[in-house]
Amino acid sequence: MHDQPTQRAVLGLALEAHPKAFTTRRIARQLGAGDAVERAIAQLVEVGLLERDGDAINASAAAVHFDALELP
């Protein structure tokens, strides 16, 4: 798994914004890492933690549920 810190940051922002969507451009501006953000989003979508509809990104139901468990 590559770019774990970027993936954590992207997923964290998606969970913070939930249920609102954010755009890849917005997240890239916030994190200052365009290519790494694109890779992180693609990887998180692939494993089911993010959902993508065009440029809109949302945390998946699975990610939201896992976050709500508040594991140590």
C-alpha distances in whole Angstrom, upper triangle without the diagonal:
4,7,7,11,11,10,12,15,15,15,17,19,19,20,23,24,24,26,27,25,23,23,20,23,24,20,20,23,22,19,21,17,18,16,13,14,14,11,10,13,12,9,10,13,12,11,14,14,16,19,20,23,24,23,23,20,21,19,19,22,19,17,21,22,19,20,24,23,23,21,22
4,6,9,9,8,11,13,13,14,17,18,19,20,22,24,24,27,26,24,22,21,18,20,21,18,17,20,20,16,17,14,15,12,9,11,12,9,8,11,11,9,11,14,13,13,16,15,16,19,20,23,23,22,22,20,21,19,20,23,21,19,22,24,21,21,25,25,24,23,23
4,6,5,6,9,10,11,12,14,15,16,18,20,21,22,25,24,22,20,19,16,18,18,15,14,17,16,13,14,11,12,11,7,9,11,8,7,10,11,9,11,14,14,14,17,15,15,18,19,22,22,20,21,18,19,18,20,23,21,18,21,23,21,20,24,24,23,22,22
4,5,5,6,9,10,10,12,14,15,16,18,20,21,23,23,21,20,20,17,19,19,16,15,18,17,14,16,13,15,14,10,11,13,10,8,11,13,10,10,14,14,13,15,13,15,18,19,23,23,22,21,18,18,17,18,21,18,16,18,20,17,17,21,21,19,18,18
4,5,5,6,9,10,10,12,14,15,16,18,20,23,22,21,19,19,17,18,18,14,14,16,14,11,13,11,14,14,10,10,13,12,9,12,14,13,12,16,17,16,18,15,16,19,20,24,24,22,21,18,18,17,19,22,20,17,19,21,18,17,21,21,19,19,18
4,5,5,6,8,10,11,12,14,15,17,18,21,20,18,16,15,13,15,14,11,10,13,11,8,10,8,10,10,7,6,10,9,6,9,12,11,10,14,15,15,16,14,14,17,17,20,20,18,18,15,16,15,17,20,19,16,18,21,19,17,21,22,21,20,20
4,5,5,6,8,10,10,12,14,15,16,19,18,16,15,15,13,15,15,11,12,15,13,11,13,11,12,12,9,8,10,9,5,7,10,8,7,11,12,12,13,10,10,14,15,18,19,17,16,13,14,12,14,17,16,13,15,18,15,15,18,19,18,18,19
4,6,5,6,9,10,10,12,14,15,18,18,17,15,16,15,17,16,12,14,16,14,11,14,13,15,15,12,10,13,12,9,10,13,11,10,13,15,13,14,11,12,15,17,20,21,19,18,15,14,12,14,17,15,12,14,16,14,12,16,17,15,15,15
4,6,5,6,9,10,10,12,14,17,17,15,13,14,13,14,13,9,11,13,10,8,11,11,13,14,11,9,12,12,9,10,14,13,11,14,17,16,16,13,13,16,17,20,20,18,17,14,14,12,15,18,17,13,15,18,16,14,17,19,17,17,18
4,5,5,6,9,10,11,12,15,14,12,10,11,10,12,11,7,9,12,10,8,12,11,12,13,10,7,10,10,7,7,11,11,9,11,14,14,14,10,9,12,13,16,17,14,13,10,10,10,13,16,15,12,13,17,15,14,17,19,18,19,20
4,5,5,6,8,10,10,13,13,12,11,13,12,15,14,10,13,15,13,12,15,15,15,16,13,10,12,12,9,8,12,11,8,10,13,12,11,8,8,11,13,16,17,15,14,10,9,7,10,12,12,8,10,13,12,10,14,15,15,16,17
4,5,5,6,9,10,13,13,13,12,14,14,16,14,11,14,15,12,12,15,15,17,18,15,13,15,16,12,12,15,14,12,14,17,16,15,11,11,14,16,19,20,18,16,12,11,9,12,14,14,10,10,13,12,9,12,15,13,15,16
4,5,5,6,9,11,11,10,9,11,11,13,11,8,11,12,10,10,14,14,15,17,15,12,14,15,12,11,15,15,13,14,18,17,16,12,11,13,14,17,18,15,13,10,10,9,13,15,15,12,12,15,15,12,15,17,16,18,19
4,5,5,6,9,8,7,7,10,11,13,11,9,13,14,12,13,16,16,16,18,16,12,14,15,12,10,14,14,11,12,15,15,13,10,8,10,11,14,15,13,11,7,6,5,9,11,12,9,9,13,13,11,14,16,16,18,20
4,5,5,8,9,10,10,13,14,17,15,13,16,17,15,15,19,19,20,21,19,16,17,18,15,13,16,16,13,14,17,16,14,10,9,12,14,16,19,17,14,11,8,6,9,10,11,8,7,10,10,8,10,13,13,15,17
4,6,9,9,10,10,14,15,17,14,12,16,16,13,14,18,19,20,22,20,17,19,20,17,15,19,19,16,17,20,19,17,14,13,15,16,18,20,18,15,12,10,9,12,13,15,11,10,13,13,10,12,15,14,17,18
4,6,5,7,7,11,13,15,12,11,15,15,13,15,18,19,19,21,20,16,18,20,17,15,18,19,16,16,20,20,17,14,12,13,14,16,17,15,12,10,8,8,12,13,15,12,11,14,15,13,14,18,17,20,22
3,5,7,9,13,15,17,15,14,18,19,17,18,21,22,22,23,22,18,19,21,18,16,18,19,15,15,19,18,15,12,11,12,13,15,17,16,12,10,7,7,9,10,12,10,8,12,13,11,12,16,16,19,21
4,7,10,13,16,18,16,16,19,20,19,20,23,24,23,25,24,20,21,22,20,17,20,20,17,16,20,19,16,14,12,12,13,14,17,16,12,10,7,8,10,10,13,12,9,12,15,13,13,17,18,21,23
4,7,10,13,15,13,13,17,18,16,18,21,22,21,23,22,18,19,21,19,16,19,20,17,17,20,20,17,15,12,12,12,13,15,13,9,9,7,9,11,13,16,14,12,16,18,16,17,20,21,23,26
4,7,10,12,10,11,14,15,15,16,19,19,18,20,19,15,16,18,16,13,16,18,15,14,18,18,16,14,10,9,9,10,11,9,6,5,5,8,11,13,16,14,13,17,18,17,18,22,22,24,27
4,7,8,7,7,11,12,11,13,15,16,15,17,16,13,13,16,14,12,15,17,14,14,18,19,17,14,11,11,10,11,11,8,6,5,7,10,13,16,18,15,15,19,20,18,20,23,23,25,27
4,5,5,6,9,10,11,12,14,14,12,14,15,11,11,14,13,11,13,16,14,14,17,19,17,16,12,12,9,10,9,5,5,6,9,12,15,18,20,18,18,22,22,21,23,26,26,28,29
4,5,5,6,9,10,10,11,11,8,10,11,8,7,11,10,8,11,13,13,13,16,18,17,15,12,12,10,11,10,6,7,7,10,13,16,19,20,18,19,23,23,21,24,27,26,28,29
4,6,5,6,9,10,10,10,8,11,12,9,9,13,13,12,14,17,16,16,19,21,21,19,16,16,13,14,12,8,10,10,14,16,19,23,24,21,22,26,26,24,27,30,29,30,31
4,5,5,6,9,10,11,10,13,14,10,12,15,14,13,16,18,17,17,20,22,21,19,15,16,14,15,14,10,10,10,13,15,18,22,23,20,20,24,24,22,25,28,27,28,29
4,5,5,6,8,9,8,11,11,7,9,12,11,10,13,15,14,15,18,19,18,16,13,15,13,15,14,11,11,10,12,13,17,20,21,18,18,22,22,20,22,25,24,25,26
4,5,5,5,6,5,8,8,6,8,11,11,10,13,15,15,16,19,20,20,18,16,17,15,17,15,12,13,12,15,16,19,23,23,20,21,25,24,22,25,28,27,28,28
4,6,5,7,8,11,12,10,12,15,14,14,17,19,19,20,22,24,24,21,19,20,18,19,18,14,15,15,17,19,22,25,26,23,23,27,27,24,27,30,28,29,30
4,6,8,10,13,12,10,13,15,14,14,18,19,18,19,22,23,23,20,18,19,18,20,19,16,15,14,16,17,21,24,24,21,21,25,24,21,24,27,25,26,27
4,6,8,11,9,8,11,13,12,13,16,17,16,18,21,21,22,19,17,19,18,21,20,17,17,15,17,17,21,24,24,20,21,25,23,21,24,26,24,25,25
4,6,9,9,9,11,13,13,14,17,18,18,20,22,24,24,21,20,21,20,22,21,17,18,17,19,20,24,27,27,24,25,28,27,25,28,30,28,29,29
4,6,5,6,9,10,10,12,14,15,16,18,20,21,22,20,18,20,19,21,20,17,18,16,19,20,22,26,26,23,24,27,26,24,28,29,28,28,28
4,6,5,6,9,10,11,12,14,15,16,18,20,21,19,17,18,17,18,17,14,15,15,18,19,22,25,25,23,24,28,27,25,29,31,29,30,30
4,5,5,6,9,10,11,12,14,15,17,19,20,19,17,18,17,19,17,15,17,16,19,20,22,26,25,23,25,28,27,26,29,31,30,30,31
4,5,5,6,9,10,11,12,14,15,17,18,17,16,18,17,19,18,16,17,15,18,18,20,24,23,20,23,26,24,23,27,28,27,27,27
4,5,5,6,9,10,10,12,14,15,16,14,13,15,13,16,15,13,14,12,14,15,17,21,21,18,20,23,22,21,24,26,25,25,26
4,5,5,6,9,10,11,12,15,15,14,12,13,12,14,13,11,13,11,14,15,17,21,21,18,21,24,23,22,26,27,27,27,28
4,5,5,6,9,10,10,13,14,14,12,14,13,16,15,14,15,13,16,16,17,21,20,18,21,23,22,22,25,27,26,26,27
4,5,5,6,9,10,11,12,11,10,12,12,16,16,14,15,12,13,13,15,18,17,15,17,20,19,18,22,23,22,22,23
4,5,5,6,8,10,10,9,7,9,9,12,12,11,11,8,10,11,12,16,15,13,16,19,18,18,21,23,22,23,24
4,6,5,6,9,10,10,9,10,9,12,12,12,13,11,12,13,13,17,16,15,18,20,19,20,23,24,25,25,26
4,5,5,6,9,9,9,11,11,15,16,15,15,13,14,13,13,16,15,14,17,19,17,18,22,22,23,22,24
4,5,5,6,5,5,8,10,14,15,14,14,10,11,9,10,13,12,10,13,15,14,15,18,19,19,19,21
4,6,5,6,5,6,7,11,12,13,12,9,10,9,9,12,12,11,14,16,15,16,19,21,22,22,24
4,6,8,8,9,10,13,15,16,15,13,13,13,11,14,13,13,16,18,17,18,21,22,23,23,25
4,6,8,10,12,16,18,18,17,14,14,12,10,12,10,10,14,15,14,16,18,19,20,19,22
4,6,7,10,13,16,17,15,12,11,9,7,9,7,8,11,12,12,14,16,17,19,19,22
4,7,10,14,16,16,14,10,9,6,5,8,6,5,9,10,10,11,14,15,16,16,19
4,7,10,13,12,10,7,6,5,5,9,9,7,10,12,13,13,16,17,18,19,22
4,7,10,10,8,6,5,6,6,9,10,10,12,14,15,16,18,20,21,22,25
4,6,7,6,5,7,9,9,13,14,14,15,18,19,19,21,23,24,26,28
4,6,5,7,9,12,12,15,17,17,18,20,22,22,24,26,27,29,32
4,6,8,11,14,15,18,20,19,21,24,25,24,27,29,30,32,34
4,6,10,13,15,19,20,19,20,23,24,23,26,28,29,30,32
4,7,10,12,15,18,16,17,20,21,20,22,25,26,28,30
4,7,9,13,14,13,13,17,18,17,19,22,22,24,26
4,6,9,11,10,10,13,15,14,16,19,19,21,24
4,7,8,6,6,10,11,10,12,15,16,18,20
4,5,5,6,9,10,11,12,15,16,18,21
4,5,5,6,9,10,11,13,15,17,20
4,5,5,6,9,10,11,13,14,18
4,5,5,6,9,10,11,13,16
4,6,5,6,9,10,13,16
4,5,5,7,9,11,15
4,5,5,7,8,12
4,5,6,8,11
4,5,8,12
4,6,9
4,6
4
